[in-house]
Amino acid sequence: MAVAKSQYQFPNKVVIAPCTGVGQAAGTISRQAAYKVVDELMPDKTVLLCLPAYTIGVEEDIEMVKQNPNRIVVIEGCSNLCMTKLLKEKGYKPAKMVYIPRVIADMKVTVHKSENRAKLGEVEERVASDVVRRVVDAARSLEAKQ
């Protein structure tokens, strides 16, 4: 009996797995940084993992991780570490983590809850830019990893 091959192919991609903390500035920072990396800066080298889709077993998201288990960069927004914990529950360990509270502490800034989840303030935009830089650095370090 032949094993069916997935219709989804993600050869040698770095999986970017952002926090999706709704209503939290860190969640918005995480998502916007992930979109910038995946859509603009490294579109041919990265794929975007969706936490809810992965949680419920959407094949596309499952295959991203399954095909690239050693090339996962999580962007965590808080100490709950939701994405990291979910990956571990499913038998995977992120290769790299960008932890937004650490970025904020390193920058010595204060981030405020955004009134508009789609729009960040000036400080939050600066934090997002630094998160983007760290995610790109992490992704580049994992590009060749098997």
Beta strands, then each sheet from edge to edge (+ up, - down):
strand 1: 14-18
strand 2: 46-48
strand 3: 72-76
strand 4: 96-99
sheet 1: 2+ 1+ 3+ 4+
end
